[in-house]
Amino acid sequence: MVEPPGKRKGRRRPARYALRIEFERRPDSSELARLVEATVWVNESHPAYRRASGSRAMSYHVALSAAMALAPLAAEPAYQHEFVTAFLTRWGKADLRVKRGRRRKG
């Protein structure tokens, strides 16, 4: 028997939202990054990207680029600076250890 929507048995899984980070070359653009659906496209042609890659600041550059790409969607224009600041604050406080799934022995 097929259960109608909303009448499913078992535990509900919490919704998960995912944001992808991808890289592209856009020499004609002055933007650090752009948001397309659920993907932030970081502009590898931007001078700041090239400088970050040469100075071990790539993770910060990607975080800043993502924050700036998300800001117009996440906040009104008057609050976008606050959004970027809060985003980078949380990014800076995040646990630096990479969480990995268990590997099967076999």
Secondary structure, DSSP 4 states (H G I P E B T S, - for coil): -PPPTT---SPPPPP----EEEEE--TT---SEEEETTEEEEETTSHHHHHHHHTT-HHHHHHHHHHHHHHHHHS-GGGHHHHHHHHHHHHHHS--SPP-PPPPP-
